[in-house]
Amino acid sequence: MPRPSARRRAALLLLLLALPLTTRAQSASADGERGADRAEVVLIGQSGESAELRGVLSELLQQEGVQAELVAEPRFDRRALLDANAGDQRVWIFVALENEQRARLYFRGPYGERFLLRELSLRAGLDEVGRELIARVVQSGAVALLRSHEGLSRAEAEVEVARVAAQNPEAQAEPAAEAESQPTAAKIAVADDDEGDEEPSFEQQERGWLIGVRVVGAYTGRDLGARLGAGIEAGVLALHGPSARLRVRLALEPSLPQAIDGDGIEAHVLSWPLRLGLDLGWSRRASAFWLAVSTGGDFVRVSTQRASDPSLSLSKPDSYLRPASRVELRYELAVDRVLLGAALLLDIAWSRSHYDVIADGERAPVAEPWQLRPGLALGAALSF
């Protein structure tokens, strides 16, 4: 029977033998997890004809544990880049040569949530230096999207891709002969696909600032009738995402005078609403819908014109500020930086007001505007 010291030496020897096996198992596990990373590399045009480029791309991605599948396409299709496939966990990489001196790389991250765009200057096209440069950028971009939170949002990527397309229309357009050669079923599928519509999106046409004009009409009650005016407004985007956005907006709406005619009194009421508030919007294609909440006040001026009763004296013109708020449902259509809009609105006065005739020390009301005043607005604004 071994002595205790011999048992301890045997246990220590077994532990030392097991350490390398454990280390190799952990390394294999880590390699297996990295092996789950996948990339689809689309080589556009001339880049797809280079076997050397394919080889160095595969080698560098394999060093990072990324399984890469390389395919060749004749032309870059930005719809494929911006495809919103929530079930695709691969990173997509598009390599396109514009000429011998420049290449553009487009990256779409897993689930289509983040994007990268890279522009490379080449010495002599796809020579050894050019191939190595492209492969290194593909390697770093793929790793960044697979293993970090780096990248552009979808809205930012759409703007950048549209800008590049505008600078290089010949690189984006599909030749007519090639389009005609496609099967009929394929052409029908593209025609029916909403993503195939090349109409610029609202966020591509809208900029950070807007300034515009609009006409406004609101009904203030049977005593005063309708208030009609022409307003000016200015706004700035505070936050924007792929579809939702938040805007700060200021509006001033000078209005025509409203008439009070009753009990032998004729007077004019002039009201200029001023509102500052937030617009919460959602956009789809060239349209946007906004829910706006604002507050401020109505600059009101009351002036008595005449009194048919000689016992009544005319009061002096009086001006004051009445606090008020507004809720607005707004639609905007973007057309080449011009935003055409229509809105339903509801003005809410913070307190009730009325206009009285004082005779023999007694007040007799002649007009009482509503506290809730529905209205409609139509306008146009320039986005810049």
SEMI-588578 format. One record per residue (C-alpha): residue in one letter; x, y, z; residue number from 1. Coordinates in steps of 0.2 Angstrom, whole numbers, plus 5000, padded with zeros to 4 digits. Example, Ala and Ser with C-alpha at 12.3 -4.5 7.8 and 13.67 -1.06 7.14 Angstrom:
# residues 2
{a,{5062,4978,5039},1}
{s,{5068,4995,5036},2}
//
This chain:
# residues 384
{m,{5000,5000,5000},1}
{p,{5008,5017,4995},2}
{r,{5013,5029,5008},3}
{p,{5003,5046,5009},4}
{s,{5018,5055,5001},5}
{a,{5018,5044,4986},6}
{r,{4999,5047,4984},7}
{r,{5002,5065,4984},8}
{r,{5016,5064,4971},9}
{a,{5004,5053,4960},10}
{a,{4990,5066,4961},11}
{l,{5002,5080,4956},12}
{l,{5008,5071,4941},13}
{l,{4991,5067,4935},14}
{l,{4986,5086,4937},15}
{l,{5002,5091,4927},16}
{l,{4997,5079,4913},17}
{a,{4979,5085,4912},18}
{l,{4983,5104,4911},19}
{p,{4989,5103,4892},20}
{l,{4973,5093,4888},21}
{t,{4962,5106,4897},22}
{t,{4971,5120,4888},23}
{r,{4969,5112,4871},24}
{a,{4950,5109,4874},25}
{q,{4947,5127,4879},26}
{s,{4956,5132,4863},27}
{a,{4946,5121,4852},28}
{s,{4930,5127,4860},29}
{a,{4935,5145,4857},30}
{d,{4940,5141,4839},31}
{g,{4923,5132,4837},32}
{e,{4914,5147,4843},33}
{r,{4924,5158,4831},34}
{g,{4920,5146,4817},35}
{a,{4902,5150,4819},36}
{d,{4906,5168,4811},37}
{r,{4901,5168,4793},38}
{a,{4904,5181,4779},39}
{e,{4897,5182,4762},40}
{v,{4909,5192,4750},41}
{v,{4902,5198,4734},42}
{l,{4916,5203,4722},43}
{i,{4909,5215,4709},44}
{g,{4915,5216,4691},45}
{q,{4934,5215,4688},46}
{s,{4937,5211,4707},47}
{g,{4928,5194,4704},48}
{e,{4940,5189,4690},49}
{s,{4955,5190,4702},50}
{a,{4960,5173,4709},51}
{e,{4974,5181,4719},52}
{l,{4961,5192,4727},53}
{r,{4950,5178,4731},54}
{g,{4965,5168,4739},55}
{v,{4971,5182,4750},56}
{l,{4953,5186,4756},57}
{s,{4950,5168,4761},58}
{e,{4966,5167,4770},59}
{l,{4964,5183,4781},60}
{l,{4946,5179,4785},61}
{q,{4951,5161,4790},62}
{q,{4964,5168,4802},63}
{e,{4950,5177,4811},64}
{g,{4939,5161,4812},65}
{v,{4927,5168,4799},66}
{q,{4920,5156,4787},67}
{a,{4919,5165,4770},68}
{e,{4909,5162,4754},69}
{l,{4915,5172,4739},70}
{v,{4903,5175,4724},71}
{a,{4905,5186,4709},72}
{e,{4892,5198,4702},73}
{p,{4893,5209,4687},74}
{r,{4886,5225,4695},75}
{f,{4884,5232,4713},76}
{d,{4865,5232,4718},77}
{r,{4862,5243,4733},78}
{r,{4846,5235,4737},79}
{a,{4856,5219,4741},80}
{l,{4866,5229,4753},81}
{l,{4852,5237,4762},82}
{d,{4841,5222,4762},83}
{a,{4832,5221,4779},84}
{n,{4834,5202,4783},85}
{a,{4832,5200,4802},86}
{g,{4836,5182,4801},87}
{d,{4853,5183,4792},88}
{q,{4867,5183,4805},89}
{r,{4881,5184,4792},90}
{v,{4891,5199,4788},91}
{w,{4890,5204,4769},92}
{i,{4904,5213,4760},93}
{f,{4903,5220,4743},94}
{v,{4920,5224,4734},95}
{a,{4918,5236,4719},96}
{l,{4932,5244,4709},97}
{e,{4927,5261,4702},98}
{n,{4943,5262,4692},99}
{e,{4962,5258,4693},100}
{q,{4964,5271,4707},101}
{r,{4949,5268,4718},102}
{a,{4939,5254,4726},103}
{r,{4923,5255,4737},104}
{l,{4919,5242,4750},105}
{y,{4901,5241,4757},106}
{f,{4898,5231,4773},107}
{r,{4881,5225,4781},108}
{g,{4882,5218,4798},109}
{p,{4872,5203,4806},110}
{y,{4853,5205,4804},111}
{g,{4855,5221,4794},112}
{e,{4857,5232,4809},113}
{r,{4874,5240,4806},114}
{f,{4884,5246,4791},115}
{l,{4901,5251,4786},116}
{l,{4907,5260,4770},117}
{r,{4925,5262,4765},118}
{e,{4934,5270,4750},119}
{l,{4951,5265,4746},120}
{s,{4965,5273,4735},121}
{l,{4974,5260,4725},122}
{r,{4991,5262,4717},123}
{a,{4989,5251,4702},124}
{g,{4972,5242,4703},125}
{l,{4973,5224,4709},126}
{d,{4992,5222,4710},127}
{e,{4999,5214,4725},128}
{v,{4998,5230,4735},129}
{g,{4980,5233,4730},130}
{r,{4975,5215,4734},131}
{e,{4983,5216,4751},132}
{l,{4975,5233,4755},133}
{i,{4958,5227,4750},134}
{a,{4959,5211,4760},135}
{r,{4965,5219,4776},136}
{v,{4951,5232,4776},137}
{v,{4938,5217,4772},138}
{q,{4946,5208,4787},139}
{s,{4945,5222,4799},140}
{g,{4928,5227,4794},141}
{a,{4921,5210,4795},142}
{v,{4928,5208,4813},143}
{a,{4921,5225,4818},144}
{l,{4904,5221,4813},145}
{l,{4904,5203,4820},146}
{r,{4912,5207,4837},147}
{s,{4909,5225,4841},148}
{h,{4895,5238,4840},149}
{e,{4904,5248,4827},150}
{g,{4895,5254,4812},151}
{l,{4882,5266,4804},152}
{s,{4863,5265,4807},153}
{r,{4852,5260,4792},154}
{a,{4847,5278,4789},155}
{e,{4865,5284,4789},156}
{a,{4870,5270,4777},157}
{e,{4855,5274,4765},158}
{v,{4861,5293,4765},159}
{e,{4879,5288,4761},160}
{v,{4875,5275,4748},161}
{a,{4863,5287,4739},162}
{r,{4877,5301,4739},163}
{v,{4889,5289,4731},164}
{a,{4876,5283,4718},165}
{a,{4873,5301,4714},166}
{q,{4892,5304,4711},167}
{n,{4894,5288,4701},168}
{p,{4877,5285,4692},169}
{e,{4885,5274,4679},170}
{a,{4891,5262,4692},171}
{q,{4874,5260,4699},172}
{a,{4863,5259,4684},173}
{e,{4859,5242,4676},174}
{p,{4862,5241,4657},175}
{a,{4846,5241,4647},176}
{a,{4851,5226,4637},177}
{e,{4856,5216,4652},178}
{a,{4839,5220,4660},179}
{e,{4829,5215,4645},180}
{s,{4839,5198,4645},181}
{q,{4832,5193,4662},182}
{p,{4817,5181,4663},183}
{t,{4800,5188,4664},184}
{a,{4797,5181,4681},185}
{a,{4812,5190,4688},186}
{k,{4806,5206,4681},187}
{i,{4789,5204,4688},188}
{a,{4796,5200,4705},189}
{v,{4806,5216,4705},190}
{a,{4791,5227,4699},191}
{d,{4781,5220,4714},192}
{d,{4795,5222,4727},193}
{d,{4793,5238,4737},194}
{e,{4812,5238,4740},195}
{g,{4814,5240,4721},196}
{d,{4807,5257,4721},197}
{e,{4820,5270,4718},198}
{e,{4810,5284,4725},199}
{p,{4821,5293,4738},200}
{s,{4816,5291,4756},201}
{f,{4810,5305,4767},202}
{e,{4826,5305,4777},203}
{q,{4837,5306,4761},204}
{q,{4828,5322,4756},205}
{e,{4825,5330,4773},206}
{r,{4840,5339,4781},207}
{g,{4842,5345,4799},208}
{w,{4833,5362,4797},209}
{l,{4817,5368,4790},210}
{i,{4809,5385,4787},211}
{g,{4792,5387,4779},212}
{v,{4775,5395,4777},213}
{r,{4758,5389,4779},214}
{v,{4740,5395,4780},215}
{v,{4730,5392,4795},216}
{g,{4711,5392,4799},217}
{a,{4703,5388,4816},218}
{y,{4685,5389,4822},219}
{t,{4684,5399,4838},220}
{g,{4665,5397,4841},221}
{r,{4649,5405,4835},222}
{d,{4652,5422,4843},223}
{l,{4669,5425,4834},224}
{g,{4668,5413,4820},225}
{a,{4683,5407,4810},226}
{r,{4701,5414,4813},227}
{l,{4711,5414,4797},228}
{g,{4730,5418,4796},229}
{a,{4746,5414,4787},230}
{g,{4760,5408,4797},231}
{i,{4779,5405,4797},232}
{e,{4788,5391,4805},233}
{a,{4806,5385,4808},234}
{g,{4812,5368,4815},235}
{v,{4827,5358,4818},236}
{l,{4829,5339,4820},237}
{a,{4834,5334,4837},238}
{l,{4835,5315,4835},239}
{h,{4833,5304,4820},240}
{g,{4833,5285,4817},241}
{p,{4829,5273,4803},242}
{s,{4811,5278,4803},243}
{a,{4807,5288,4819},244}
{r,{4813,5306,4822},245}
{l,{4811,5320,4834},246}
{r,{4810,5338,4829},247}
{v,{4809,5355,4838},248}
{r,{4798,5368,4830},249}
{l,{4793,5386,4832},250}
{a,{4778,5393,4823},251}
{l,{4771,5411,4823},252}
{e,{4754,5414,4814},253}
{p,{4748,5432,4811},254}
{s,{4729,5432,4808},255}
{l,{4716,5443,4801},256}
{p,{4705,5452,4814},257}
{q,{4689,5444,4820},258}
{a,{4673,5454,4822},259}
{i,{4662,5456,4837},260}
{d,{4645,5464,4832},261}
{g,{4631,5463,4846},262}
{d,{4622,5474,4858},263}
{g,{4626,5490,4849},264}
{i,{4645,5487,4849},265}
{e,{4656,5484,4835},266}
{a,{4674,5478,4839},267}
{h,{4689,5469,4832},268}
{v,{4699,5455,4840},269}
{l,{4716,5452,4833},270}
{s,{4725,5436,4838},271}
{w,{4743,5430,4834},272}
{p,{4747,5412,4840},273}
{l,{4765,5408,4845},274}
{r,{4769,5390,4848},275}
{l,{4785,5381,4853},276}
{g,{4785,5362,4854},277}
{l,{4791,5344,4849},278}
{d,{4786,5334,4834},279}
{l,{4787,5315,4835},280}
{g,{4787,5308,4818},281}
{w,{4788,5291,4808},282}
{s,{4793,5291,4790},283}
{r,{4790,5279,4776},284}
{r,{4798,5282,4758},285}
{a,{4794,5300,4754},286}
{s,{4781,5303,4767},287}
{a,{4781,5307,4786},288}
{f,{4768,5307,4799},289}
{w,{4770,5318,4815},290}
{l,{4762,5320,4831},291}
{a,{4766,5337,4838},292}
{v,{4763,5345,4855},293}
{s,{4767,5363,4858},294}
{t,{4764,5377,4870},295}
{g,{4765,5396,4870},296}
{g,{4753,5410,4870},297}
{d,{4741,5420,4859},298}
{f,{4745,5439,4857},299}
{v,{4728,5447,4857},300}
{r,{4723,5465,4854},301}
{v,{4705,5471,4856},302}
{s,{4699,5487,4849},303}
{t,{4682,5495,4849},304}
{q,{4676,5502,4833},305}
{r,{4659,5510,4837},306}
{a,{4644,5510,4849},307}
{s,{4627,5513,4842},308}
{d,{4621,5517,4860},309}
{p,{4626,5535,4864},310}
{s,{4627,5531,4883},311}
{l,{4641,5519,4880},312}
{s,{4659,5525,4878},313}
{l,{4672,5517,4868},314}
{s,{4686,5509,4878},315}
{k,{4704,5511,4873},316}
{p,{4713,5497,4863},317}
{d,{4719,5483,4874},318}
{s,{4733,5470,4872},319}
{y,{4737,5455,4882},320}
{l,{4745,5438,4881},321}
{r,{4734,5422,4883},322}
{p,{4743,5406,4887},323}
{a,{4738,5392,4876},324}
{s,{4744,5375,4869},325}
{r,{4742,5365,4854},326}
{v,{4740,5346,4848},327}
{e,{4743,5343,4830},328}
{l,{4742,5328,4818},329}
{r,{4753,5332,4803},330}
{y,{4758,5324,4786},331}
{e,{4773,5329,4776},332}
{l,{4778,5324,4758},333}
{a,{4796,5327,4753},334}
{v,{4799,5332,4735},335}
{d,{4817,5338,4732},336}
{r,{4820,5346,4749},337}
{v,{4803,5354,4749},338}
{l,{4791,5347,4762},339}
{l,{4773,5349,4758},340}
{g,{4762,5347,4773},341}
{a,{4744,5346,4779},342}
{a,{4739,5346,4797},343}
{l,{4724,5344,4809},344}
{l,{4726,5354,4825},345}
{l,{4717,5358,4841},346}
{d,{4722,5374,4851},347}
{i,{4718,5374,4869},348}
{a,{4717,5390,4879},349}
{w,{4722,5388,4897},350}
{s,{4708,5399,4904},351}
{r,{4691,5404,4898},352}
{s,{4689,5422,4891},353}
{h,{4675,5433,4886},354}
{y,{4671,5451,4880},355}
{d,{4658,5461,4889},356}
{v,{4649,5478,4888},357}
{i,{4648,5487,4904},358}
{a,{4632,5498,4906},359}
{d,{4626,5506,4922},360}
{g,{4640,5496,4931},361}
{e,{4634,5480,4925},362}
{r,{4643,5468,4913},363}
{a,{4634,5460,4899},364}
{p,{4644,5447,4889},365}
{v,{4644,5449,4870},366}
{a,{4656,5436,4864},367}
{e,{4665,5421,4872},368}
{p,{4677,5411,4862},369}
{w,{4679,5392,4864},370}
{q,{4693,5385,4874},371}
{l,{4695,5371,4862},372}
{r,{4697,5377,4844},373}
{p,{4699,5365,4830},374}
{g,{4708,5370,4814},375}
{l,{4717,5365,4798},376}
{a,{4734,5370,4791},377}
{l,{4742,5369,4774},378}
{g,{4760,5373,4770},379}
{a,{4776,5371,4762},380}
{a,{4794,5371,4769},381}
{l,{4812,5371,4763},382}
{s,{4823,5358,4771},383}
{f,{4842,5362,4772},384}
//
